[in-house]
Amino acid sequence: MIKRYLLAAFAVVAFQGMANAQCTPSSLYADSTFGVWPDTTANLPCAFADEVAGYSTTIDLKTLTDTAVSVVVLGSPLNITAYIEAFRVNSVTGLPAGFAYIPNQTTWTNGGTAPNYTSVQGCMSILATQSAIQAIISSNPNGVDFPLNVIVDAKVNSTDNSFADFVLGGKWLSEVSGVPGVQAIPVSGYVIKIRPSSASGCAPLATVELNTTAFDVQGNYPNPFSGTTEIQYTSASRREISFEVRNMVGKQIISRTIKADRGQNSIIVNADQLVAGIYFYTISDGKKAVTRKMIVSAN
C-alpha cells in the first residue's frame, strides 16, 4: 500500500515537472505563412507504454493576419476582409485521461497594427507520463485511438466594412452574436494513438470487419485553387457521409449529406461558391470526422 502511494506521488511530481516545461516554436517555420504543423494529414506521433519518458509532442503554428470572408450581418450578405488581432485555443476535447495540452502562451497576439498586422509563431505541447499511458493500456491491451477536437478562437480587431465592424470588431469569434454560423473554429482529425510497445510499432488497430477499406480523407487537389478542386476520400461501406465547409471565422458555408460508395469517392468544390481565402472542410461518416484546410485563390 505504501509503495502504491509513493508511485502515485512520483507520477504527480513527474507530470508537474513536464507541465512546467513549455514548448518553444520551431525556427523551421519562421519564414512560413499561416499554418499548423503537423497538420491532420501527418497527424500526431503515437504514445507507447514502454517509453520511460512518457509522451511529449509539439504542435507549431503561424498566425493569420487577415482573411477574406463572406458573412451575413443583420440580414445583409457581406464580402469583407477581417483583420485578425490574435489567436487562442479554447479547448482540446477527447484527450486520454492523464494527458494535458499546454500552449506556450495563453493568447498569440499578432505584431503591428490593423490593417498591417504581422504573423507570430506559437506552439502547444501535449504531454503525459508513462504511468498515465500504462493505465490506459491496462484496460486496452492492444491499444486504443483517441480522436481529438481542437477549438480555435480568433479575435477580429476590425474589418474593411464599417457595418461589419459594428458586430465583429474587437470580439473573439466565440463572443460574436447575431451573425448566423460565426463561431470559434472546431478542428477535428487529430488522433492520439496509444500502443503497448514501441517495438511493435503503431499499426492500425484490428477491426472486426476484414478486407474492407477504412474511412479516410486523402485531401483535395489542386490546393490552392481558383476554379474547382477535388476532395478524395475512402469509405468502408455504402453509407451517407456529411460534408461541411467553414470559413476562418467559423461560419458554415457549405453543408451536404452525400451517399458514398464503398472504396474511393470524391467531392468537387467549385470556387464560385466561395470568396478568396482560407477554409476548413470536414467529412464525417458518423464515427470518424476528418478536417482539412483548403485555400481559394483570387482569379
C-alpha positions in Angstrom: 0.0 0.0 0.0 2.8 2.4 0.9 4.6 1.6 -2.4 1.4 2.4 -4.3 1.1 5.8 -2.6 4.8 6.5 -3.3 4.4 5.6 -7.0 1.3 7.8 -7.3 3.1 10.7 -5.6 6.0 10.3 -8.0 3.7 10.3 -11.0 2.1 13.6 -9.9 5.5 15.3 -9.4 6.8 14.0 -12.7 3.7 15.3 -14.5 4.0 18.7 -12.8 7.6 18.9 -14.0 6.6 18.1 -17.6 3.8 20.7 -17.4 6.2 23.4 -16.3 8.3 22.9 -19.5 6.7 24.9 -22.2 7.4 24.3 -25.8 9.5 26.7 -28.0 8.2 27.5 -31.5 10.4 25.8 -34.1 12.7 28.0 -36.2 11.9 25.7 -39.1 8.6 27.5 -39.7 9.8 31.1 -39.1 9.6 32.0 -42.8 6.3 30.2 -43.4 2.9 31.7 -44.0 -0.1 30.8 -41.9 -0.3 27.2 -41.0 -0.2 24.4 -38.4 2.4 21.7 -38.2 1.9 18.8 -38.1 -1.4 19.1 -39.9 -4.1 16.4 -39.6 -2.7 14.6 -42.6 0.6 13.9 -40.9 -1.1 13.7 -37.5 0.5 13.2 -34.1 3.0 10.6 -33.1 2.0 7.5 -31.1 2.3 7.1 -27.4 3.9 3.9 -26.2 3.5 2.3 -22.8 7.2 1.2 -22.7 8.6 4.7 -23.2 10.0 5.7 -19.8 10.0 9.4 -20.8 6.2 9.3 -21.3 4.6 11.3 -24.2 5.6 14.7 -25.4 4.8 16.2 -28.7 4.5 19.8 -30.1 2.1 21.4 -32.5 3.6 24.5 -34.1 1.5 27.3 -35.6 2.0 30.6 -37.5 -0.9 33.0 -37.1 -3.2 34.5 -39.7 -3.3 38.3 -40.0 -6.2 38.9 -42.4 -8.7 36.9 -44.4 -11.5 37.4 -46.9 -14.8 36.1 -45.6 -18.5 36.1 -46.5 -20.8 36.8 -43.6 -24.4 37.8 -43.1 -24.7 40.8 -40.7 -28.2 41.9 -39.7 -29.7 40.0 -42.6 -27.4 41.5 -45.2 -24.7 39.3 -47.0 -21.3 41.0 -47.0 -17.9 40.1 -48.5 -15.4 41.6 -46.2 -11.7 41.4 -45.2 -11.3 40.7 -41.4 -8.1 41.8 -39.7 -7.2 39.2 -37.1 -5.6 40.5 -34.0 -5.0 37.3 -32.0 -5.5 33.6 -31.7 -6.0 31.2 -28.8 -7.0 27.6 -28.2 -10.3 27.4 -26.2 -10.2 23.7 -25.6 -9.0 20.3 -26.7 -11.6 17.6 -26.1 -11.1 13.9 -26.4 -7.7 13.8 -24.7 -6.9 10.5 -22.9 -7.0 10.5 -19.1 -3.7 11.9 -17.8 -2.9 13.8 -21.0 -2.7 17.6 -21.0 -2.3 20.4 -23.6 -0.1 23.4 -22.7 0.1 26.4 -25.1 3.3 28.4 -24.8 1.1 31.5 -24.5 -2.5 32.0 -23.4 -3.0 34.2 -26.4 -0.9 34.6 -29.6 -1.1 38.3 -30.4 -0.1 39.5 -33.9 2.6 42.1 -34.3 1.9 45.6 -35.8 -1.5 47.2 -36.0 -4.6 46.7 -38.2 -4.7 46.5 -41.2 -0.9 45.8 -41.3 -0.6 43.0 -38.8 2.4 40.7 -38.9 2.2 37.0 -38.1 3.7 35.5 -35.0 4.8 31.9 -34.1 3.3 29.8 -31.3 3.2 26.2 -30.2 1.3 23.8 -28.0 2.6 20.8 -26.1 0.7 17.6 -25.5 2.1 15.7 -22.5 1.6 12.6 -20.4 3.6 10.5 -18.0 4.5 6.8 -18.7 2.2 5.8 -15.8 -0.8 7.5 -17.5 -0.1 5.7 -20.7 0.3 2.3 -18.9 -3.0 2.9 -17.1 -4.8 3.2 -20.4 -3.0 0.1 -21.8 -4.0 -1.9 -18.8 -7.6 -1.5 -19.8 -6.9 -1.7 -23.6 -4.0 -4.2 -24.0 -4.0 -4.0 -27.8 -4.0 -0.2 -27.8 -6.7 2.5 -28.4 -7.2 5.6 -30.5 -8.4 8.9 -29.2 -9.8 11.4 -31.8 -9.3 15.0 -30.6 -11.4 18.1 -31.3 -9.5 21.4 -31.0 -11.5 24.6 -30.7 -9.5 27.5 -32.1 -10.6 31.1 -31.4 -9.6 34.3 -33.4 -10.1 37.9 -32.3 -11.3 40.2 -35.1 -9.8 43.7 -34.5 -11.7 45.3 -37.3 -12.8 44.8 -40.9 -12.8 46.8 -44.1 -16.6 47.4 -43.7 -18.0 49.7 -41.0 -21.3 47.8 -40.9 -19.4 44.5 -40.1 -17.2 46.3 -37.6 -20.3 47.1 -35.5 -20.9 43.4 -35.0 -17.4 41.7 -35.3 -14.9 44.4 -34.4 -13.0 43.9 -31.1 -14.5 40.5 -30.4 -13.4 36.9 -30.3 -15.4 34.6 -32.6 -16.8 32.8 -29.6 -18.2 36.1 -28.3 -20.0 37.2 -31.5 -23.8 37.1 -31.5 -26.3 37.9 -34.2 -24.2 36.5 -37.1 -25.5 33.1 -38.1 -22.8 30.4 -38.2 -20.0 32.6 -36.8 -18.3 30.7 -34.0 -14.9 29.5 -32.7 -13.4 27.1 -35.3 -13.6 23.4 -34.5 -10.7 21.4 -36.0 -11.1 17.6 -35.9 -8.9 15.0 -37.4 -6.0 14.8 -34.9 -5.7 11.4 -33.2 -3.5 10.2 -30.3 -2.8 6.5 -30.8 -1.8 4.6 -27.7 0.1 1.3 -28.2 1.7 -1.2 -25.8 5.2 -1.3 -27.2 7.4 0.8 -29.5 8.9 -2.4 -30.7 5.6 -3.5 -32.3 5.1 0.0 -33.8 2.0 2.0 -34.4 0.0 -0.3 -36.6 -3.7 0.4 -37.1 -6.0 -1.3 -34.6 -7.5 -4.6 -35.8 -11.1 -4.2 -36.9 -14.0 -6.7 -36.8 -14.7 -6.4 -40.5 -11.8 -7.6 -42.6 -10.8 -6.8 -46.1 -12.6 -3.5 -46.2 -11.4 0.0 -46.9 -11.2 2.2 -43.9 -12.8 5.6 -43.8 -10.2 8.2 -44.6 -9.7 11.6 -46.3 -6.8 11.9 -48.7 -7.2 15.7 -49.2 -8.0 18.0 -52.1 -6.2 18.8 -55.3 -5.3 21.3 -56.5 -4.8 23.4 -53.4 -4.8 26.4 -53.6 -7.4 26.6 -56.4 -9.4 29.2 -58.3 -11.7 27.0 -60.4 -12.6 23.6 -58.9 -10.9 21.3 -56.5 -11.5 17.5 -56.0 -11.5 16.1 -52.5 -10.8 12.4 -52.4 -11.9 10.1 -49.5 -12.5 6.4 -48.9 -15.4 4.7 -47.2 -15.6 1.3 -45.6 -19.2 0.7 -46.9 -22.0 2.3 -48.8 -23.3 4.9 -46.4 -24.3 8.6 -46.0 -21.5 10.9 -45.1 -21.7 14.6 -44.0 -19.6 17.3 -45.7 -19.3 20.9 -44.5 -17.1 23.9 -45.2 -16.4 26.7 -42.8 -14.6 29.9 -43.3 -11.9 31.4 -41.0 -14.5 33.0 -38.7 -16.3 29.7 -38.3 -19.3 30.4 -40.5 -20.7 27.3 -42.2 -20.6 28.0 -46.0 -21.5 24.5 -47.4 -23.3 21.7 -45.8 -24.3 18.5 -47.6 -25.2 14.9 -47.0 -23.6 12.6 -49.6 -24.2 9.0 -50.4 -20.7 7.4 -50.5 -19.9 4.1 -52.2 -17.5 1.5 -50.6 -14.0 2.4 -51.6 -12.7 5.5 -53.3 -15.0 8.6 -53.6 -14.6 12.2 -54.4 -16.3 15.6 -53.8 -16.0 18.5 -56.3 -16.0 22.0 -54.8 -16.4 25.0 -57.1 -14.7 28.2 -56.2 -17.7 30.1 -57.5 -19.4 29.3 -54.2 -16.6 30.9 -52.2 -14.7 34.2 -51.9 -10.9 34.0 -51.9 -9.5 33.0 -48.5 -8.8 30.0 -46.2 -11.4 27.4 -45.4 -11.7 24.2 -43.3 -13.7 21.3 -44.7 -14.9 18.4 -42.5 -16.0 15.0 -43.8 -17.6 12.5 -41.4 -19.1 9.0 -41.6 -20.8 9.4 -38.2 -17.9 7.6 -36.4 -14.9 9.5 -37.5 -14.5 13.1 -38.7 -11.6 14.4 -40.6 -10.8 18.1 -41.1 -8.5 19.6 -43.8 -7.6 23.1 -44.9 -8.1 24.4 -48.4 -7.3 27.8 -50.0 -9.3 29.6 -52.6 -7.0 31.9 -54.6 -8.1 35.1 -56.4 -8.9 34.6 -60.1 
